[in-house]
Every structure is written in structure tokens, then in C-alpha cells.
Amino acid sequence: MVAGETSGDMLAARLLSGLRPQLPDSLMHGIGGKHMAEYGFQSDYPMDKLSVRGLFEVLMHYREISGIRKQLMAQLLDEKPDVFIGVDAPDFNLDLEVQLKRAGIPTMHYISPSIWAWRGGRIKKIAEAVSHMLVIFPFEEEIYRKAGIPATYVGHPLAQVIPMEPDVEAAREELGLEADARVVTILPGSRMSEIKYNTTAFIATAKLLLQRDPHLQFLVPMVGGKQRAYYSELVLAAQLDEVPILLMEGKSHTAIAAADVVLVASGTASLEVALFKKPMVIAYKMMAASWHVLKHMGYQPWIGLPNIIAEDFLVPEFLQSAATPQNMADALWQQLNDVALQKRLKQRFTDMHQDLLRDTAGISAQAVLDLIHHR
């Protein structure tokens, strides 16, 4: 298995929670993180080596990433595993899967690349690379079946992990917050590149909100110590360290549950916020050169997963130059104070949660076993 970042590590761990009891003595290895390790997964390379996002950012790390893939490829071709599972990270995994499939090794890809959003031509390469696709959104299964690629809709694993009715009071108690506090959670991203480009604007947004309400409390969860240290360095360099922030390592779900509103970088985290039924503003910044290339490649008017699933601008999105502290602060302020909007969003997000709720661990594990037995 190969997972390339924190969200993939969590998704893969959900699959392993169903698969490990079925294959208690199997060697499961490749590239993964701490959540996968809880199920006896052995990571042969550090996962954070693959956690790079953005066209030019990836190019700067290409030699190292390519070297890891070549070494892993040689190892797997020699080992001939019963199955290889690429978890997201399509730019890394699909090339690996093409070679493994040609060598007769069954390949499964867990989480479809966003071919319905951009780069739809990749489905031809996916057909070469993938023996079976596990998809997490209901509309994806038909796309693959029409292309002749076996696919199974497994639901979104986060829909099972996140409760239908989050316990706000318990989350605030755990974090030492008053029950009646007004809380804004800020999620600039888990990748170092996301933290680099989003942090300053996101914390400057908090500073503007404090001018409107000095009693607001801000939570910023970080994936790990490395990300936390880098975040602190950026805040200090931008002279924003006077903004009162409760900075924490881990506890992202607790921080989201405790929030009244969330400022979140586009990605899986935006879906997590929706499943917690929280109003949000989605924003994203990246290297200017990457944005110049990528902004013309999308098929849809939305970039946030909640909006894509709903096919509607349920929540505001601000990208690149539009992701200014003023724009984000204005949008967050409206969501903090518009009770009718909060109720509408809660209902839409509850409906979304129910649509995505399946026995993900059980269904995905069975698909893996079926692929092994078919071989």
C-alpha cells in the first residue's frame, strides 16, 4: 500500500480496520503513516516525502520522489505481492500501478482521482493501471463502469468516523473552552506547502475578526510537530504572533466539533467540516506559477468538496488572489451571525452525511479479498 499524505493515511487505516482481522498474519507494507501503523502496517519510506502539492512544488522534489518510486517498484516486482493498493496520490501511484499490473500483480486504487473535476483524460491511464477502483462518492461508480473499469462504491470513511450529531459541549470541555464561547477553527492544511501559502492570510483573517469581536477564540490544530513549528515560524515572520491562538498538535476533529465556524483549506478537511455540520469558508493559495497553469484546467465552478457534492455554492470559496483576509473575514462574520444560514447548512450537511454513510471498512476489505481470490 502507498498513501502519500495525512488524509490518505486516515482513509487507508479505515480500510485496514476491516482487512487486518481477515488477514491477521499478512505482511502489509509500503508507504504510510501513523494511523496505518496502528494496524501493523510497516512503512518502508517516510510518508511526508510524498506530501507535496502544486505543479512546481512537485517538480522541485521530483528527483527524490522519483527515486523512491523506482526503489519501491523494484522491491514489489521482486516480491510479487498478492495485491497492491494505491491510496490517493495518483501522480505517484498510477505510474507504479501500470508497471505492477503489467507484471500480473492485481492493483487496486482507493479514492478516484478527481477526473470529474479536471484532467478527465486520465481515465485512459487508470484503465491501464487499475484492476479495481474503490470510489467514495456515489456518482463515481457509474463513471468507471462506463469506462469498463471495475469499481465499488464504499461510501466515505469519514462519514462513519464522524458522528451524525457532534458533541460540541464535550469538545469545548476537552479544550478548556467556555460552553458559550464564540469559536473559530482555522485549518490551513496538513501539507507543508499548504501551511506555507495559507497561514499568513488565514491568521491575518483572525486578526480582522478580533477587531469586530475581541472575545472570539481561535483554534489551530496541526498534524504534527514539524507542521506546528513551521506554522509558528511563519506567524512570527508575519508579525501576527500577537493574535491569540490555541495552537495544538492533533485533535483536529475536536477543534472542528468545538467551532461555530471554520476557515479551511480546500481538500478533504472541507468535507470533514461539512460532516461536522459546521458553517465554513473554503480558501486556498499556492505558488503563483502553479496557479497560473492549474486555474484553466478545471471542469466545474467549485473546488470545495461540499460544494462539488451539492453541485451548489453552499459555502463561500476564495482562491489565490481572492483569498484576502478582508474577503475571508467578511464571509466568516456573516456565517457567525446568520442563524437562518446556519440552520440551512446544517440540514444540507446532514443530508450529505447520510448519502455518504456506508460500511466502508467492511465493503472495501471485501473488495480487496475478492480481488486476491480472483487472482
Residue, then its C-alpha position, 0 to 999 in steps of 0.5 A: m500500500v502507498a498513501g502519500e499524505t495525512s488524509g490518505d493515511m486516515l482513509a487507508a487505516r479505515l480500510l485496514s480496520g476491516l482487512r487486518p482481522q481477515l488477514p491477521d498474519s499478512l505482511m502489509h507494507g509500503i508507504g504510510g503513516k501513523h494511523m496505518a501503523e496502528y494496524g501493523f502496517q510497516s512503512d518502508y519510506p517516510m510518508d511526508k516525502l510524498s506530501v507535496r502539492g502544486l505543479f512546481e512544488v512537485l517538480m522541485h522534489y521530483r528527483e527524490i520522489s522519483g527515486i523512491r518510486k523506482q526503489l519501491m517498484a523494484q522491491l514489489l516486482d521482486e516480491k510479487p505481492d498478492v495485491f497492491i493498493g494505491v491510496d490517493a496520490p495518483d501522480f505517484n501511484l498510477d505510474l507504479e500501478v501500470q508497471l505492477k499490473r503489467a507484471g500480473i500483480p492485481t492493483m487496486h486504487y482507493i479514492s478516484p482521482s478527481i477526473w470529474a473535476w479536471r484532467g478527465g483524460r486520465i481515465k485512459k491511464i487508470a484503465e491501464a493501471v487499475s484492476h479495481m477502483l474503490v470510489i467514495f462518492p456515489f456518482e463515481e461508480e457509474i463513471y468507471r463502469k462506463a469506462g469498463i473499469p471495475a469499481t465499488y462504491v464504499g461510501h466515505p470513511l469519514a462519514q462513519v468516523i464522524p458522528m451524525e450529531p457532534d458533541v460540541e459541549a464535550a469538545r469545548e470541555e476537552l479544550g478548556l473552552e467556555a460552553d458559550a464561547r464564540v469559536v473559530t477553527i482555522l485549518p490551513g492544511s496538513r501539507m507543508s506547502e499548504i501551511k506555507y501559502n495559507t497561514t499568513a492570510f488565514i491568521a491575518t483573517a483572525k486578526l480582522l475578526l478580533q477587531r469586530d469581536p475581541h472575545l472570539q477564540f481561535l483554534v489551530p490544530m496541526v498534524g504534527g510537530k514539524q507542521r506546528a513549528y513551521y506554522s509558528e515560524l511563519v506567524l512570527a515572520a508575519q508579525l501576527d504572533e500577537v493574535p491569540i491562538l490555541l495552537m495544538e498538535g492533533k485533535s483536529h476533529t475536536a477543534i472542528a466539533a468545538a467551532d461555530v465556524v471554520l476557515v479551511a483549506s480546500g481538500t478533504a478537511s472541507l468535507e470533514v467540516a461539512l460532516f461536522k455540520k459546521p458553517m465554513v469558508i473554503a480558501y486556498k493559495m499556492m505558488a503563483a506559477s502553479w496557479h497560473v497553469l492549474k486555474h484553466m484546467g478545471y471542469q466545474p465552478w467549485i473546488g470545495l468538496p461540499n460544494i462539488i457534492a451539492e453541485d451548489f455554492l453552499v459555502p463561500e470559496f476564495l482562491q489565490s488572489a481572492a483569498t484576502p483576509q478582508n474577503m475571508a473575514d467578511a464571509l466568516w462574520q456573516q456565517l457567525n451571525d446568520v442563524a437562518l444560514q446556519k440552520r440551512l447548512k446544517q440540514r444540507f450537511t446532514d443530508m450529505h452525511q447520510d448519502l455518504l454513510r456506508d460500511t466502508a471498512g467492511i465493503s472495501a476489505q471485501a473488495v480487496l479479498d475478492l480481488i486476491h481470490h480472483r487472482 
